[in-house]
Amino acid sequence: MDGSCLEGIAGALAGLVAAGGDRPVGALAPGELLGVLEALGALKRRVDAGLAPVAAEIARQSRRELGGDSLARRAGFSSAPVLVATTVGTTVGEAVRWVQVGEATAPRMALTGEALPARHPHVARAVADGTLGVTGAAAITALLDRVALRVDPERLERAEEELVGLVPGLRPDQLAKLLARAEAHLDPDGIAPRHEECVADRSFTLQERDGMLHLTGKLDAETGAPVKAAIEAIVGGVLRRNEHADTGEQDPRSVRQIQADALADLCRHAIGCTEVPTGPQATIVVRVDLADLEAGTGAATIDGVTQPIPAGAVRRLAADGQVIPCVLGGDSDILDWGRTRRLFTPAQKLALIERDGGCVSCGAPPAWCHVHHVSWWKRDGGSTDLGNGVLLCTGCHHRLHADGWDIHIDGPGTHATVWLIPPPWIDPQRTPRPTGTRRYTLTA
């Protein structure tokens, strides 16, 4: 561990004290509590940056070929990750990530004795600076190593630099979406084989025990898309009704309960029924480049589904009348209405789904969201244009207003970036936070 690492830890510790970390947590105001949490996160990233090379060196000295001379075995452990996890008091999984990141970010030496940069220099720099956590760093390096043999080295380095900038601040589900789409972007030829593996691995079982029927299943993106769309349409309808109902008239069920009842409703309707359902209509929106669709190569994405699918699978989905392509902004649809109408059109919502991906705050599925005027229609004289609309679920719509958040849209149409600006009590600098699908898009 070098001196700069220790200096980083000391600086993060000083930042924690400055944020109020030396005071009882019960005495902290909400904003101060969030500041302490952020400072603790910065300190943990710095400590992890110090742990990674130590764990990697322990792993190097515990290589299997060393036999009885393995450091881990001499210390009484079966492997280096078990030694690290037991000593630090964490999980073996986290210890494995430390080892992985330490190995990927360690300086190297050529056979000639010449010093070489780390295998992943951008990740190494971000980890050392405390801007990228070990979980994100391990995910990035694992992805890059998977596709390394099929991607040009210069392009791979550009992708690494972009990913290092995109990963910090993402929730686990957002990180998974970014990595899935990044892999499809970098290795389009690998999409079809991965998709076929998922199709072959799909399953669904029903078991009755403890007076309950237990459903266990896993579906590939193509098979699962209509299931997800149908259930989310019903859930979205209930949530929207709750928004406009008086407190005593609101549906008391949790989202999980609504989803369970939605599945039962769909199955009840399907038994012996040949008529069109009367409930909320679900539409599957598939987004694919025209060139990829015509060639049958490349990737397509399904609204609300993380995993991309091969462009060839779009043709199978398109046989269903409830599947529509993402063709927006043409002569047939007007996407900016100004003050001529108050409510956003279905075409406008599809365009905003392309831009926002779901609720700009919590990431709820598009079916649970409605389009909100940033500048209010009545109070502010706001227009019904893409540049004045964002997707928000019911809960976030009310919460953002109540807690003092602002929304800013930068750029035109579906390529704009939506920023959430926190209130001063959360962030005195009010640093804008990016949202939308551009967080999951690589240009490399």
Residue pairs with C-beta under 8 A, 6 or more apart in sequence:
1 50
1 53
1 54
4 128
5 46
5 49
5 50
5 128
6 50
8 46
8 49
8 128
8 129
8 130
9 43
9 46
9 47
9 50
11 46
12 39
12 42
12 43
12 45
12 46
12 130
13 43
15 39
15 42
15 43
16 22
16 36
16 39
16 40
16 42
16 43
18 39
19 32
19 35
19 36
19 38
19 39
20 28
20 32
20 35
20 36
21 36
21 39
21 40
25 33
25 36
28 36
29 425
30 425
31 424
31 425
31 426
31 428
34 426
41 133
42 130
44 133
45 127
45 130
45 131
45 132
45 133
45 134
46 130
48 98
48 127
48 133
48 134
49 127
49 128
49 130
49 134
51 84
51 88
51 98
51 102
51 134
52 98
52 99
52 101
52 102
52 105
52 127
52 134
53 102
53 105
53 106
54 98
54 102
55 80
55 81
55 84
55 95
55 98
55 99
55 102
56 98
56 99
56 101
56 102
56 103
56 106
57 102
58 71
58 72
58 80
58 83
58 84
58 99
59 80
59 81
59 99
59 102
59 103
61 70
61 71
61 80
62 70
62 71
62 72
62 73
62 79
62 80
62 83
63 70
64 70
67 73
68 74
71 80
71 83
72 78
72 79
72 80
72 82
72 83
75 83
77 83
77 86
80 95
80 99
81 92
81 95
81 96
81 99
82 92
82 95
84 90
84 95
84 98
84 99
85 91
85 92
85 94
85 95
88 95
94 134
97 134
97 135
97 137
97 138
98 134
100 138
100 141
100 142
101 123
101 127
101 134
101 137
101 138
101 141
103 119
104 118
104 119
104 120
104 123
104 124
104 137
104 141
104 145
105 118
105 119
105 120
105 123
105 124
105 127
105 128
105 137
106 118
106 119
106 124
107 115
107 116
107 117
107 118
108 115
108 116
108 117
108 118
108 119
109 115
109 116
110 116
117 124
118 124
119 141
120 140
120 141
120 144
120 160
121 160
122 157
122 160
122 161
122 164
123 132
123 137
123 140
123 141
123 160
123 164
125 164
126 132
126 137
126 164
126 168
127 134
127 137
131 164
131 168
132 140
132 164
132 167
132 168
133 168
135 175
136 167
136 168
136 170
136 175
139 167
139 175
139 179
140 160
140 163
140 164
140 167
140 179
143 163
143 179
143 182
143 183
144 156
144 159
144 160
144 163
146 183
146 187
147 156
147 183
147 186
147 187
147 190
148 156
150 187
150 189
150 190
151 159
151 186
151 187
155 186
155 444
156 186
156 444
158 444
159 182
159 186
159 442
159 444
161 444
162 442
162 443
162 444
163 178
163 182
163 442
166 178
166 439
166 440
167 175
167 178
169 433
170 178
170 439
171 363
173 306
173 363
174 363
174 439
174 440
176 306
177 306
177 440
178 439
178 440
180 306
180 307
180 308
181 299
181 301
181 308
181 440
181 441
181 442
182 440
182 442
183 190
184 190
184 191
184 299
184 308
185 299
185 441
185 442
185 444
186 442
186 444
188 297
188 298
188 299
189 297
191 298
191 299
191 308
191 309
191 310
192 310
192 312
195 220
195 221
195 222
195 309
195 310
195 313
198 220
198 221
198 307
199 220
199 222
199 223
201 218
201 220
202 217
202 218
202 219
202 220
202 223
203 217
203 218
204 215
204 216
204 217
204 218
204 219
205 215
205 216
205 217
206 213
206 214
206 215
207 213
207 214
207 216
208 214
215 263
219 227
220 307
221 302
221 305
221 306
221 307
221 308
221 309
222 309
222 313
222 316
222 317
224 305
225 284
225 302
225 305
225 317
226 282
226 284
226 320
226 322
228 304
228 305
228 365
229 282
229 283
229 284
229 304
229 322
229 367
230 262
230 266
230 282
231 259
231 262
231 263
231 266
232 282
232 304
232 365
232 367
232 368
233 279
233 280
233 281
233 282
233 367
234 258
234 262
234 265
234 266
234 279
234 280
235 255
235 258
235 259
235 262
235 367
235 368
236 280
236 365
236 367
236 368
236 369
237 279
237 280
238 251
238 253
238 258
239 255
239 368
239 393
239 394
240 370
240 394
241 251
242 250
242 251
242 394
243 394
243 397
245 251
251 258
253 261
265 279
266 277
269 277
269 279
281 322
282 322
282 367
283 322
283 323
283 324
284 302
284 303
284 317
284 320
284 322
284 323
284 324
285 302
285 303
285 323
285 324
285 325
285 326
285 350
285 353
286 300
286 301
286 302
286 303
286 314
286 317
286 318
286 323
286 324
286 325
286 326
287 300
287 301
287 302
287 303
287 325
287 326
287 354
288 298
288 299
288 300
288 301
288 311
288 314
288 325
288 326
289 298
289 311
291 298
292 298
292 299
292 300
292 311
293 300
293 311
293 314
293 315
293 325
295 311
296 311
296 312
296 315
297 310
297 311
297 312
298 310
298 311
299 308
299 309
299 310
299 311
300 308
300 309
300 310
300 311
300 313
300 314
301 308
301 309
302 309
302 317
303 353
303 357
303 366
304 358
304 365
304 366
304 367
314 325
317 323
318 325
324 350
326 350
326 354
328 335
328 347
328 350
328 351
328 354
328 414
329 335
329 351
329 413
329 414
333 345
333 347
334 345
334 347
335 347
335 348
335 351
335 385
335 386
335 413
336 383
336 384
336 385
336 386
336 387
337 345
337 348
337 383
337 384
337 385
338 383
338 384
338 385
339 381
339 383
339 384
340 384
341 384
342 377
342 384
343 384
344 352
344 371
344 384
344 389
348 371
348 384
348 386
348 389
349 366
349 371
349 391
351 386
351 413
351 414
352 371
352 386
352 389
352 390
352 391
352 414
353 366
353 391
354 414
354 437
355 386
355 413
355 414
355 415
355 416
355 418
355 436
355 437
356 390
356 391
356 418
356 435
356 436
356 437
357 363
357 366
357 391
357 436
357 437
357 440
358 364
358 365
358 366
358 368
358 369
358 391
359 368
359 369
359 391
359 392
359 393
359 396
360 390
360 391
360 392
360 396
360 407
360 418
360 420
360 435
360 436
361 392
361 393
361 396
361 399
361 400
361 405
361 420
361 435
362 393
362 395
362 396
364 393
364 396
366 391
368 393
368 394
369 391
369 392
369 393
370 391
370 392
370 394
370 397
371 389
371 390
371 391
372 389
372 390
372 391
372 392
372 397
373 380
373 382
373 384
373 388
373 389
374 382
374 388
374 389
374 390
374 407
374 409
375 381
375 382
375 383
375 388
376 382
377 384
382 388
386 412
386 413
386 414
386 416
387 409
387 412
387 413
387 416
388 409
390 407
390 409
390 418
392 400
399 405
400 407
400 420
403 423
403 426
404 423
404 424
404 425
405 420
405 421
405 422
405 423
406 420
406 421
406 430
407 418
407 419
407 420
407 421
408 418
408 419
408 421
408 432
409 416
409 417
409 418
409 419
410 416
410 417
410 418
410 419
411 417
415 438
416 436
417 434
417 435
417 436
417 438
418 434
418 435
418 436
419 432
419 433
419 434
419 435
420 432
420 433
420 435
421 430
421 431
421 432
421 433
422 430
422 431
422 433
423 430
424 430
